[in-house]
Amino acid sequence: MENQKKKFLRTAELIAILSKYGFNELLIQTKLKKNSPPDGDKDVKEGLSSFSVYERIRMVLEDLGPTYIKLGQTFSNREDLLPAELIVELKKLQDNVAPMDLDIYAILKQELEIDPEQYFLEISKTPLATASISQVYRAVLSDKRAVILKIKRPGIKEKTTSDLLIIKDLAKLLVASSETFRKLNLTHVVASFEKSIYEEMSFLNEINNMDQFAQNFKDNPKVQAVLPHRELSNDQILCMDYIEGTKVTDKPKLIEQGLDLTTIAQSGLDVYLTQVLEHGFFHADPHPGNLFVMPNGALAFIDFGCMGKMIPKDKEHLEDFIINFIAKDAKRLIKTLKKMALEIKLDDEQKLERQIHELFDILDNDSLENIDLKDILKKFTTILNNNEILMPDYTYLLVRGIVLIEGIGRDLDPSMNLIQSVKPYIKKIFLRRWSPEQLLHKSTKTLRNIGDGLGELPENLSSLLQKINEGKIVINQQNKDLNSSNKAIATALNRLAFTVLIAGFCIATGLLVIANKPPYMWGIPTLGLLGILVSSILSVIVLLSIFKKNK
């Protein structure tokens, strides 16, 4: 009941602000007009006509506060969806959050149940940075180590929850009243925003992200891990290492420290590609303010509230996508997109193929140095939107991350090229996929699936016969070519058995290779090499028999 009351009051405030900035037509379209104040049409801000509609949208979001500001920041990254003029205005929301006066010592005492003066020598009264969710302060621990304190804004979760209820309702109304909003997948975008903002509001989630990121790069000298102080953190407060580094865009200072800008640019791209293609766990907001360079040239990422996360299947699909994109294989690229997509309403696949080839033509006609990656990715996401292909959330985070990292890299080294940097990873992908361990894993999985299918066959056959006896399935039988059909079935079963035999032989061969027992031939165990040869011959026999039959 309390939540509904807050929602009602917040809805009234939303209607008043929309009316104030002249969005009465939107209120009418979404059927909110009947709830607007009686004088809502008259109380239009003086001089409103001097502002564009996009400026007024930004003003509305600023007046509505943190949740809507964060929503605007999220949409500021979707250049594939929104007009350029609106994107310009939404980007102004990034650093336009007024600081709150917070009693840090009182908050620490209440939240952590400690005496702050026993743990901290000093805490800055002025925040280093302010955001829609939290404020950041510099502090010094009792052992003289510098740290950062990230303090959540009081009441932000409750207010965000009320705002999200309204935003979801408004999204439903907009989708119902406009085909444009439906095609933009507005309800999905809002659902993704809800998930991301709750993750970002959870400092416990951010702490876990920091630990996992540090673990992923524990043996990589290119990365300086930023670690949390768990004993001084909870879901409202985050205490972490203070980074004495140089902002990645401060070129004069980097040069003064004797650091090579080209090396830093390439290192940043390599580290990010490692996050994406090897770890499947990547920083979703690597803008210049979140990336620092240490005196030894190592990179330090901060702000782990929003991370892109991929399961192994996602990684495999992404690898296929990159391979097919660089190979300019439109047909295979479309097949991969179908596997990746959450939702797809593809009316004309040939049209999609032509659009992708047009994109490839742009890549062919421009030199690598002149290719605008941001423009290419924007064109590609526009193609997806026009064909109503809804991709997983991690792909949109990845597009943003790659654009930001590539932009930073190009600023440091204009000759840097993403496509060339990706090629070594493609080689790694092929080597990994064709390694004995991976072949063994795939063969084992295939054999297990075949075994499961054969094990379920009697039960499925029994169920089928039962349905036939009950008259639920009618068989239209014809006796023509019955003998040839029987022969075809027998041949298929023989091939299936032969395939199972080959799969088992592949598993045995993989085990022999992994065992690594002498004697060796060309650095490979002789028995394993023999197994590979026999497996290959058997596979060729099966393929030739299938080919001969098809002819």
N, C-alpha and C positions, 0 to 999 in steps of 0.2 A: 504493500500500500504506500509506503514511504517513497519507494522508487517511482511509483506511478505519479505521486504528487510532484516529485522533483522533475519528472519528465514533462508533466503538464506545464509547470512554471517555466521550464527551459524552452518548451515549444512556444509559449507566449512571447518569451524574449526573442526567439528566433524570428517569429512573425513580425514583431515590432522592428527589428533591425533590418530585415528584408524590405519592409515597407519604407523605412527611413531612407534607404538608399535607392528607392525607386524600382524595386522588383515586384511591383503589384501584379504584373502579367504572369510571372512565375507562380505567385500565390494562387491566382485564379486557375491556372493550368493544373496545379497539384491539389486543388480543392481545399487549400488552406485559407483562402480569402475569407470564408465565412467566420473564421476564428480570429481575424485580425482586429485590432482596435478600431473603434468607430472613426477616429480621426486619422487613421493610418494613411489615407490617400492624401491628406492635406499637409501633414507634417513631413514634407520632403525637405531634405537638407538644403539650406540656401546655397545657391551656386552649384547645385548638383550637375547641371548641364555642362559644366566645364570639365567634367571627368568622363572618361570613356567607360563603357560597360565593364571592361576588364579591370580598370582601376577600382570601380565600385565593388566588383567581386572580391578583390583583395581587401578592401575596406571592411566588407561584411565579415570576412574571415578573421580579420584583426579584432573587430569588435566582439566577436563571439568567443574569442579566447583560445587557450592552449590546444584543445582537441582539434578545432577547426584549422588552426594554424598548422598543426602537424598534418592534417588532411591536405591542406594546400601545398605543403612541402612535398608530400608524397606525389601529388599530381604534377608538381613542377618538373618531375623526371619523365613524364609521359608525353614527350614531344610528338610521338606517333599518334596521339589521340586528340590533343588540344591545339588551338591556334597559337602561333608563335607569340602574338601580342599578349595572350593570357599567360603563357609560360614566363614571359619577362616579368609580369606583375607577381606571379606566384613565387618566383625566385627571390623577390624582395622580402618574402616572409622568412627567409632562412636566418637572418640575424636581427629580427625586429621584435624581440621578446623583452619586455621591460623586467628588470630584476625585482625580486621581492626582498623585503627586510626580514631576515631569518636570525633567530637567536641560536647559533650553531651549538654553543655549549649546552643549552637547555635541551635541544633536540638529541644530542649525543647522550646526555644523562638519561633521558627518558627512554630512548630506543635501545641503547646498549647496556643500560643499568650500570654505568661506570662513572667514575669521577674523571672527567676529561683532562683536568690539570695533571693527573698522574700519568697520562698517556701522551699528552701533547705539550710541547714547549710553547708553541704558538699556533694560532689559526688566523688566517687573513680574514678581515671583516668584509673586504670587497671581493665579490666573486670574479674569478678569472673569466668565466663564461656563463651565459644564461641560455636556457633552452625552454621549450614548452613543457618539458617533464621535470627537469631538474636544474640545479645551479651547482657550479663547480668552484671549489676553494682550494687554495694552496695551504698546506700545514706542515709542521715539523714535529716528528715524534720525539719522545723523551730520549732516544738514543741518537738524536740529531739527524736522522734520515728524513729527507724531504718526501712528502706524499701528497696525493690529491684526495680531497673529500668531495664526493658527489652526493648532494642532498636532494631528495625528492621534494617537490613542492607539496605543502600540506593540502590534503583533501583532493589531490589531483585524480586519484583512482575513482573516487565516488563521482566526481564531476564528469570524468571521461566516460564512465559507464552510462550516465544519463544522456550525455551527448551522443554516444554510439547508438542508443535506442532510437533517438530522433533521426540520426543520419541514415540508419537502415530503413526506417519508415519512409523518409524522404526519397531515398534511392528507389524503393518499390513504387512510389507514386510517379517518379520521373520516368521509370522504365515502362510503367503502364500507360503513361500519357504521351510517350515519344518513342518512335522507332529508332531514332538516333541514339538515345541512351541505351536502348536494348542492345543494339549492335556494338556499343562500347563495352558491353558486359559490366555495366555499372554495379550491379549487385555483387558480382564476383570481386570487383576491385575493392568495394567497401568491405566485403568479408575478409579479404587479404589484409586490408588496412587494419581491421579490428584485431586480427591475429598478431600482426607485427607490432601494433602499439601496446598490446598487453605484454608481449615478449620484451619490448623495450622498457616498459615500466617495471619489469621484474629485475631487480638488481641481482637476485640469486641466479637468475638465468644468465645475466651478463658475467657474473663471477665464473660460472661453469664454462661459458664460452672462452673467457680469458685463459682458463686452465687448459682447455682442449687445444687452443691455438698455440700456447706455449709448448705443450707436449708434442704437437705436430712438427714444431721447428726446433726442438731441443738440441739437435745436432747440426743445425744449419747456421753457419757464421754470418749469413747475410741478414739475419733477423735478430733484433733485440726484444726479448719477451717483456711484456708489461704484466706484472703479477699482482693479484689482489692480496689484501691483508684480511683474511677471513675473520680473525678474532675481533676486528674493528668494523665489521660489515654485517648488514642484514638486508632485508628486502626494501628498506627505506634509505639506507646509507651504504655507500660503497667507498671503501678506502683502498687506494692502490698506489703503486710506485709513481713517483714524479719523474718525468723524462727530461733529462738535461740534453736535449737534442736541438737541431736546427730545422726549422720548417722547410719542407722539401722544395718549396718555391722560392726560398731566399737564396738565389744564385750567387750574389756577391759574397755572402758569408760562407757559403759552401766552398767557393773558390779560394777565399781567404784562408780556410782551414786546410787547403791543399788537396781537396777532394775533386775527383774527375766527374764532371756532369754526365758524360756519356756512360760511364760505368754505373753511376747511380740510376740513370734512366733504365738501362738494361737490367740491372739488378731488381729494380722495382717491378718491371714487367715479368721477369722470371719468377720472382716470389709470388706474384699474384696468379700466374699460370699454374704454379705448383699447388697453390691453395685450391684452385678450381679442378685441375685435371688429375692431380694425385690424391689430395685429401678429400675432395668433395665437400669442403667446409671453408667458405671464403667470406672475407669482409664485404659487407653489402654497401658500405658507404665510405669508400677510400678517397674522400675529397682531400685537398691539400691540408686542411686543418686537422685531419686525423692521421697524418703521415709525417714522421720526423726522421732526420738523418743523424745518427750518432757520430762522434768524432772519428771513429774507426771505419765509417762508411756503412755500418749496419743500419737497417731500417727498423723503425719502431712504429707499429700501428696502435692507435688508441680508439676508444669508444666501440665496445663490442656488443652493444645492445641489440643490433640487428645483424644477423649472419645468414648467409645463404647455405642451405644444407641439402645435400643430395644423398639418396640411398644408392647402393651399387648399380641398380637398374638405371637410375637417372644418369649416372656417370657413363655407363655404357652407351646409352642413347646420345648423350652429348658428344662423346667421342666419335660415334658414327656420323653425327651431324657435322662436326668439324672436318672429318675426313672427306665426306661427300661434298661439302661446301668448297673446300680448297681444290678438290678434284673437279669441281664444276659439273657434278653429276646430278642433274635436276631430278631425274626419276627416282634415284635412290634417296635423294634429299627429301622428297615428298613422302616416300615410304617411312623414313625416319620421323618426319613430322607427325605422321599419323600415329606412330607409336608413342611419341612424346605428348601429344595434345591431350588436354583434359576433356575438351569438347571440340568437335569439328563438324561444320555444316558446309561441306565442299560440294557445290553444285556443278562446277566445271573444272575438272582436274587439268585438262589441257590448257585452260586459261591460266591456271596457277603456274604450270610448267613454263608457259611463255613469259610470264612476269618474272619468274626466277631467272630465265635465260637473259632477259633484258638487264637484270641486275649483274649477271656475269659479264655482259658486254661492257658495262661501265668499268668493271674491274680490269677488263682486257684493254680498254682504250686509254686508261689513265696509268701513268707510271706509279710504282709503289709509293714513291715519296709524296705524290700529289693526291693519293687516295684519302678522302675524308671519311674515317671510320665511323664517326658519329652520323654522318649523312647516309652511309651505306646501311648501318643498323636501323636507322629511322625508316629508310625505304623498305627494308625487309619486314620490320614490325608492322608497317602500314599494309604491306601485302597480306600479312597474316590477318590483320583486322578486317580488311576488305573481303577476305574469304571466310570470315567468321571462324578462325582457328584460335581457340583459347589455349594458351600454353601454361605450364605450371608456374607457380610464383617464382621459383628459383631462377627461371630464364630471364624474367624482367629485372630481377636483382643483378643478375650476371651482366646483362646488357648495360645497365647503369654503371656497374663496377668497372667493366672493361673500358667504357668510354672515359670515365674519370682517370683511370690509370694511364690509358693511352694519351690522354690530354696532358697529364703531368709529364710523361715521358717525352712527348713531342716538344714541350716547353724547354726541357733540359737538353734534348738532343733532337733537332728537327729531322734528322735522317733516320730516326728509329722507325722500325716497321714491324707491326704486329704479326702479319702473315709469315714473314721470315722467322720470327721468334717462335711461332707455333710449330713449325716443321720438325724441329728436333723432338718435340713431344709426340708427334705423330709416329715417328720412328720408335719411340719408347712404347707407344700403345701397341704397335704391331709386334714388337719383340715380346711384350708381356703376354699378348693374346696367343702367341704361338710357342710360348715356353712349355716345357714338359709338364710343369706343375699345373699350368692353366688347361692344357689339353687333357691331363688326367682328371682335373676337376669337372670339365665339360663332359668328358666321356662317362664319368661316374654318374653325373646328373642325368645324362641321356639314358644310360642303362637303367637307372632308378625309375625314370619316367616310363620307360618301356615296361619294366617289371610291374610298376603300379597299374599300367594299362592292362597288361595281360592278367594280373591278379583280379582286376575288377570285371574282366570280360565275362566269366561265368555268371556273375550276379546280374550284369547288364543284359546278357542274353536271356537269362531266366525272366527278368522283368519284362523284356520285349515279348517273349512268348506268352506270358501271362496276359499282357494287354491285347495280343492278337486273339487269344482264347476268349477274352471278355468282350471282343468286338469293338475295342477302342481304336484299333488300327486295322485298316482294310488293305490287303495286298492284292494288287492288280498283276497277276502272273501271266507271263507269256512264255511258251516253250521254244520259241525260235532261238537257235544258236545256244541251247542250254549246255551242250558239251563244251563249246568254246568258252562260255562263262565259267564253267567249272575249272577248266584249264587255267584261265586267267586268275581265278581265286587261288588255285594251288600254287601258281607261279609267284603270286604276291606273298603268300605265306612262306614260301621257300626263301624269297628275298628278305623277308622280315627276320627269319631265323638266321640267315647268313649275316644280316646287319648286326643282330645281337651278338653273334660270334665275333665279328670284327670289333665291336665296341669293347667286348671283354678282352680281346687281344690287345687293343690300344691301352686299356687300363694296366694290363700286365707289363706292357712295354714301358709305360710311364714309370711304373714302380722300379723296373730294372734300371732305367736311366737315373732316377733319383737315388737309387742305392749306390751308384757310382763305384762299382766293383770292377777290378781289372779282369781280363786284359782290355786295353783300349785300342780304338782305331780312330784316327783324326780327333783325338781328345774325348771321344764318346765311348762308353762301355760297349764292347763288341756285341754282347747279347742284346743290349738295348737297340743298337744299330740294326741288328738282324731282325728284331721285332718290328722296327719302323719299316724296313724293307718289305717284310711279309705283309704287314697291315696295308701298306701302299698297294701292293700287288692285288690283294683281296679286294680292296676298294675299287681299283681299276676294273677288275673282273665284273663287279656288280654294276658299275656305271656303263660298261660296254654292253652288258646284257640288257640293261634298261634302254640304252640308245638303240640297240638292234631291234628290240621289241617295238619301240615307238616308230621305227622306220617301216 
